Amino acid sequence: MSQTLVDALGVQHSAYFGEPRIVSLVPSLTELICDLGLEKNLVGRTGFCVHPRETLRAIPKIGGTKDVNIARVRELSPTHLIADIDENTREQVNEMMNFVPHVVVVNPKRLVDNLGLYALLGGIFCCIERATNLAEQFQLTRKILAQETDSLPREKVLYPIWRLPWMTVSRDTYIADMLAAAGWDTLPVNSPTRFPIFEWHDHEIANAERILLPSEPFVFTDTHMAEIGTLSNKPVTRIDGEMISWYGSRAILAMTYLAQLRQTTRT
């Protein structure tokens, strides 16, 4: 029985038995493609696709995640384009659908969605054994994360992603779900948008027990950290933004990282 391979847009894909030519518009997916053993099939990537560094040095850049050089993509004659609903623009992806035979769009919102992602790309590119190995590593690491953090008291946290305006993440995001798996519950509890603007004096924001200051997308410096210290009297913990926001194979490393960080910040 053939496996059903459906992406985030509801498009059904089939296993590709030829030699695919892949252009990836998503940094974390570029890393996953390489971890699936498909680096030789990667013909284009964005300037933000930087891992694994040595492997990607020779892969042509095709612009940024939201400002793709579409003419350059056309020149590369890809069989497959890999995109994300949040990270790429619908207009550009739709335009490339006119000349790329297979466009695969993803939108993971939960940590567990990585399992479906491994299966989707593993099935399309006929690397099911590698995808299965990743899934097994994921499940084992998730079990260890739970064992090491479930006994710790849960903390309400604020995870700023931008400054002026100050922005954070809603609970309907991959970042929030990743943090929740380690016992960190993001604020606000409810939000009409996925990346809400907030004020430090907001009552709910003021109830945060810890500020988690990520390394990306905004680059918070020591000066910004001191500024936050004047805006909130809560402890501030620096956190690796790539680990928290990059899905795919990075999620396995991220869960180990989170287990260690949660232990070092236990109260």
N, C-alpha and C positions, 0 to 999 in steps of 0.2 A: 504494500500500500504506500503510495507516495505521500510525503509530508506536506501539509498545508503551510505555505509560507506567505504570511500576510503582513504588510507593513502598517505604519501608523495612519496612513491615508486610506487603509482598506484595500490597497492594491495587492492582488495575488501574484506572487512571483514563482518562477520555476527554477529548478536546479540548472546551472549553466555548465555545460560539459566541455566547452571550449576553453581557450586561454583568455580570461577576462582582462580588460584594460580598465582599471578602477581609478576614478577621481574622487577623493574624499574632501568634503567641505567642513568636516568636524574634527577638531584635534583629538578628542578621546576615541573616536571611531578609527582614525588613522592608526593610532596605537593598537587598537584591537585588531585591525586588519593585519598588521605586522605580526601580532601574537598568534594569529590564526595561520601563519605561514604564507601569507599572500603578498609579502613585500615586493616580490619580483613582478607582481601584477599591478602594483601601484604606479600610475603614470602621472598623477598630479595631486597636489595638496595645497592647502592655504598656508600663508606665512605663519599662522598660529599653530600649525601642526608641527610640533617640535620633538616629539618623542615617538620612537627611539632616535636620538640625535644622529648617531653615525649612519644609521640606515637611511635616514631622510635627507641627508646632505645632497645626494644625487638626484632626488625627486624634484621635478620642476614645481615652482610655486605658481599659483593661479589667482593671486590677490588675497583678500581677506575673507572672513566668514560672511560678511554682509556687503562686500563690494568685490564680488568675483569678476575676474577678467573673462567674460564669456567668450570673447573671440579666441583667447588662448585655450580655453577648454575645448572649443570646437577643433582647433588645430591638433589637439592630442587624440582625437577620435576615440573617446572612451566608449566601452560597451556598458559600463555601469557608473552611475553617479550616486554617492552616498551623502544624504543631507539630514538635517534635523529641523523640526518645526520651529523651535525657539531660537536656534543659533543662526539660521539662514533665512533669507527673505523669500516669501512666497513668489514674488514677481520674478526674481532671478531664477529660482528653481523651475517655475513654470516655463520660462523662456528656454531653459536648457532641455526641458522635456521634448522640445520640438526636434532635437537632433541627437539626444542620447537615448539609445534603445531601452535601457533599463534604469529607472530612477527609483532608488530605495530611500524612503523617508522614515525616520524613527522619531520617537518622542517619549523616552522613558521618564516616568514621574515617581517611580518607587524603586527602592533598592532591588527588590525581587524581579523587576522588569529586566534586569541584566540577563537572567536566564533565558527569557524570550529572545533577547538580542543575540546571544550566542547561537541559539538555535536557528534564528532567521538568517544570519550571515553564514553560519556553518552550512546550512542547507542550500542556500543560493550558490555558494562557491565551492560546494562539494568537499568541505573540510570538516566533516561531522565528527571525526575522531578527536581533532584538536578542540572543537567546540564542546564536546562532551567532557574532555579533560578540564577545561576551564570551568564548566558548570560544577563538576565535582569539587574542584578547589574552592569555588565560591561557596558551596553549601557547607563544606568543612570549616572554612574561615568564619562564616556567619554563625555557625554553632559555637565556635570558640569566642567570638565577640559577645554573644549572649551569656555564655558561662562567666565571662570576666566582668560584665557590666550589669547584669540583671539584679545583682544583690546591692548595687549602689543606689543611693537615693536619686530620683530623677531631678533634674534642674531645669528651670525656665531660663532660656538663653535668648539673647539678641544677636543676630548675625548680620551686621551691616555689610552691604555689597557696594555702596556708593556714598559719596559725600557731596553735599550741596547740589541737589537736594539729598538728604540722608534717605537711603533706601535699604530695604531688607527683603527677606523672602517669605512668602506665605507657606502654610503647611501643605499646600498643593504643589510642592516642588520636589525634585529629586534631592536637592540639598537638605531640605527639612526632614525628609524621610531617612536619609543617611544619618543625620544627627540623632534622630529619634531612636534609631537602632542601637545607639550607644547610651541612651538615657538622657539626651539633651532635647528638650521640647522648645521649639522656636516660638517666639512671639512676633506678631499678634496671633491669637488663636484662630480668629476668623478674619478674612480679608476679601474684598471684592475683586482685587487684582492679585496676580501672582508675585509681583515685585512692588509692594506698596511703599509709598513715601511715609516717613514717620517724623515726629518731633520728639525730642528727648524728654519733654515734660508730659507727654501723653501718659495717662494713668496706667494703661496696660504695659507700655514700654518701661515705665519706671519700676514695674514689678519684676523685671528680669533679675535673675540671681547672678548672672554672669554674662559678660560681653565676649563673644568669640570674634576675633578680628582676623579675617582671612587675607591671604596674600594676593588674591585676585577676585573679581575683575579690577577693583580699585586698588591701587598700590598704597596702602597705609604706611606712613613713615613713623618714626619715633615722635615727631612733632604732632602728628595726628593722634597718636596714642596718648600723648600728654593732654591734648585738647579733649579727648574723650574722658580723660580723668577728671576734667573740670565740669563735664556735662553729666557724669554719672559717678556714683561712689561705689559701683560694683566692680569686682575683680575683672580684669581684662586678660584674656588668653589669646595669644597669637595662634593661628591655625593655618595649615597648608590648604589654600583654596583649590588647588588642582586635585588633591586627594578627595575633597568633599564634593566637588562639582563634576569631576570627570567620571562618567560611567564607562561600561565596557570592562576590559581586563583590569583597568586601574582600580576598580571597586574591590578587588581581592586584596591588593596592597592597602587600600584605604581602610578596610575593616580592621586590619592588624594595627595600622597607625592609630585609628580611633580608640581601640582597646587600650593601647599604651598611654595615649593622651588622657583618656578618661581616668585612668588609674593615677596619673601624676597630678591631676587637678581635683581629686576626690576631697570632699570636705567632711 
